[in-house]
């Protein structure tokens, strides 16, 4: 539901983790929405010099090795929540060292390289590729120690996520996601990787 009308503020739990796209405009947006998470005034937030200790590796239900955040982490930048990439220069990520300099309290997922190797000047990522990233991200997110997570991302990513997992929200494709819209939901584990 993208409406806040009828929300009982007594039932709202605090955000434990903010996950955002590695595109500068998204990091800027997240830092304005959640300033205390970015300026280090949230208990447990870490500096960039401690980034090596933020992620540990473990195996998921399929035996694949994944990176798991420390439970004290408050902001994570993850490449799987970025906008569809390619052809459009604004969708090219800044160098990781520049992001780290501008946003030093953010934990950058280890898969992010110094330069954006995914963006190509002559090829645009397809919807099914974005949907695959959405799925991969949700699988990763379910392995994290945080329960209440805010995802700050882009319209195309949100549309793919909503159309793939709850299409009725977008009237089965008749509605679009626009800037600054907020959607709330519960991510539940189901499928062949569920134990038992």
MOHULIN-V568176 format. One record per pair of residues at least 24 apart in sequence whose C-alpha atoms are under 8 Angstrom apart, sorted by the first residue. I is the first residue (numbers start at 1). J is the second residue. D is the distance in Angstrom with one decimal. If there is no record, write none. Layout:
i->I j->J d->D
i->I j->J d->D
This chain:
i->1 j->169 d->6.9
i->1 j->183 d->5.5
i->1 j->184 d->6.0
i->1 j->185 d->7.7
i->2 j->181 d->6.5
i->2 j->182 d->5.1
i->2 j->183 d->4.5
i->2 j->184 d->6.9
i->3 j->182 d->7.4
i->3 j->183 d->7.6
i->13 j->148 d->7.2
i->14 j->148 d->7.0
i->15 j->148 d->5.2
i->15 j->149 d->5.6
i->15 j->150 d->6.5
i->16 j->74 d->6.3
i->16 j->146 d->6.0
i->16 j->147 d->6.9
i->16 j->148 d->5.4
i->16 j->149 d->5.9
i->17 j->73 d->6.9
i->17 j->74 d->4.6
i->17 j->75 d->5.7
i->17 j->76 d->7.5
i->17 j->146 d->6.5
i->17 j->148 d->6.8
i->17 j->149 d->4.9
i->17 j->150 d->6.4
i->18 j->74 d->6.1
i->18 j->75 d->4.7
i->18 j->76 d->6.2
i->18 j->149 d->5.8
i->18 j->150 d->4.8
i->18 j->151 d->5.9
i->18 j->152 d->7.3
i->19 j->75 d->5.8
i->19 j->76 d->4.8
i->19 j->77 d->5.7
i->19 j->78 d->6.7
i->19 j->149 d->7.2
i->19 j->150 d->6.2
i->19 j->151 d->4.9
i->19 j->152 d->6.2
i->20 j->75 d->7.7
i->20 j->76 d->6.4
i->20 j->77 d->5.0
i->20 j->78 d->6.2
i->20 j->81 d->6.7
i->20 j->82 d->7.8
i->20 j->151 d->5.7
i->20 j->152 d->4.6
i->20 j->153 d->5.8
i->21 j->77 d->5.7
i->21 j->78 d->5.7
i->21 j->79 d->6.1
i->21 j->80 d->7.5
i->21 j->81 d->5.1
i->21 j->82 d->4.5
i->21 j->83 d->7.5
i->21 j->152 d->6.7
i->21 j->153 d->5.5
i->21 j->154 d->7.9
i->22 j->77 d->5.6
i->22 j->78 d->6.4
i->22 j->79 d->6.0
i->22 j->81 d->8.0
i->22 j->82 d->6.3
i->22 j->93 d->6.5
i->22 j->99 d->8.0
i->23 j->82 d->6.7
i->23 j->83 d->8.0
i->23 j->91 d->7.1
i->23 j->92 d->7.2
i->23 j->93 d->5.2
i->23 j->94 d->7.0
i->24 j->93 d->7.2
i->24 j->94 d->7.0
i->24 j->99 d->7.4
i->26 j->152 d->6.7
i->26 j->153 d->6.4
i->26 j->154 d->7.6
i->27 j->103 d->7.9
i->29 j->152 d->7.8
i->30 j->152 d->6.2
i->37 j->74 d->6.3
i->37 j->75 d->6.6
i->37 j->105 d->7.9
i->38 j->75 d->7.4
i->38 j->103 d->7.2
i->38 j->105 d->5.8
i->38 j->106 d->7.1
i->39 j->105 d->7.1
i->40 j->105 d->6.6
i->42 j->74 d->7.8
i->44 j->72 d->5.0
i->44 j->73 d->6.7
i->44 j->74 d->7.5
i->45 j->72 d->6.5
i->45 j->73 d->5.9
i->45 j->74 d->5.8
i->45 j->75 d->8.0
i->45 j->105 d->6.9
i->46 j->73 d->7.0
i->46 j->105 d->5.8
i->46 j->106 d->7.8
i->47 j->104 d->6.0
i->47 j->105 d->4.8
i->47 j->106 d->7.5
i->48 j->100 d->7.1
i->48 j->104 d->5.1
i->48 j->105 d->5.8
i->48 j->106 d->7.0
i->48 j->107 d->7.3
i->51 j->107 d->6.0
i->51 j->108 d->7.7
i->54 j->107 d->7.0
i->55 j->109 d->8.0
i->60 j->143 d->7.5
i->61 j->193 d->5.5
i->61 j->194 d->7.7
i->62 j->193 d->6.9
i->66 j->140 d->7.2
i->67 j->109 d->7.9
i->67 j->110 d->7.7
i->67 j->140 d->7.9
i->68 j->140 d->8.0
i->68 j->143 d->6.8
i->68 j->144 d->5.8
i->68 j->145 d->8.0
i->69 j->144 d->6.1
i->69 j->145 d->7.2
i->70 j->145 d->7.5
i->71 j->144 d->7.9
i->71 j->145 d->5.5
i->71 j->146 d->6.6
i->73 j->107 d->7.3
i->74 j->106 d->7.8
i->75 j->105 d->7.4
i->75 j->106 d->5.1
i->75 j->107 d->6.1
i->76 j->106 d->5.6
i->76 j->107 d->4.6
i->76 j->108 d->5.8
i->76 j->109 d->6.9
i->77 j->106 d->6.6
i->77 j->107 d->6.1
i->77 j->108 d->4.8
i->77 j->109 d->6.1
i->78 j->108 d->6.6
i->78 j->109 d->5.4
i->78 j->112 d->7.7
i->79 j->109 d->7.4
i->79 j->111 d->7.6
i->79 j->112 d->6.6
i->80 j->133 d->5.1
i->80 j->134 d->6.6
i->80 j->136 d->7.3
i->80 j->137 d->5.8
i->81 j->133 d->7.3
i->81 j->134 d->6.9
i->81 j->137 d->7.2
i->81 j->153 d->5.9
i->81 j->154 d->7.7
i->81 j->157 d->6.7
i->82 j->153 d->6.3
i->82 j->154 d->6.7
i->82 j->157 d->7.1
i->83 j->153 d->7.2
i->83 j->154 d->5.5
i->83 j->155 d->7.5
i->83 j->156 d->6.3
i->83 j->157 d->5.9
i->84 j->124 d->7.3
i->84 j->125 d->5.6
i->84 j->126 d->7.5
i->84 j->127 d->7.9
i->84 j->130 d->6.3
i->84 j->156 d->6.7
i->84 j->157 d->7.1
i->85 j->118 d->7.2
i->85 j->119 d->5.5
i->85 j->120 d->7.6
i->85 j->124 d->5.9
i->85 j->125 d->5.5
i->86 j->118 d->7.6
i->86 j->119 d->4.6
i->86 j->120 d->4.7
i->86 j->121 d->5.8
i->86 j->122 d->6.9
i->86 j->123 d->5.3
i->86 j->124 d->4.2
i->86 j->125 d->6.1
i->87 j->119 d->7.4
i->87 j->120 d->6.1
i->87 j->121 d->4.4
i->87 j->122 d->5.4
i->87 j->123 d->5.7
i->87 j->124 d->5.6
i->88 j->121 d->7.3
i->89 j->121 d->7.8
i->91 j->119 d->7.7
i->92 j->116 d->6.7
i->92 j->119 d->5.8
i->93 j->119 d->7.9
i->127 j->160 d->7.2
i->130 j->157 d->6.6
i->130 j->160 d->6.9
i->131 j->157 d->7.7
i->131 j->160 d->5.6
i->131 j->161 d->6.7
i->131 j->164 d->7.4
i->134 j->160 d->7.4
i->134 j->161 d->6.1
i->138 j->187 d->7.9
i->142 j->187 d->7.8
i->142 j->189 d->7.2
i->154 j->179 d->8.0
i->155 j->179 d->6.9
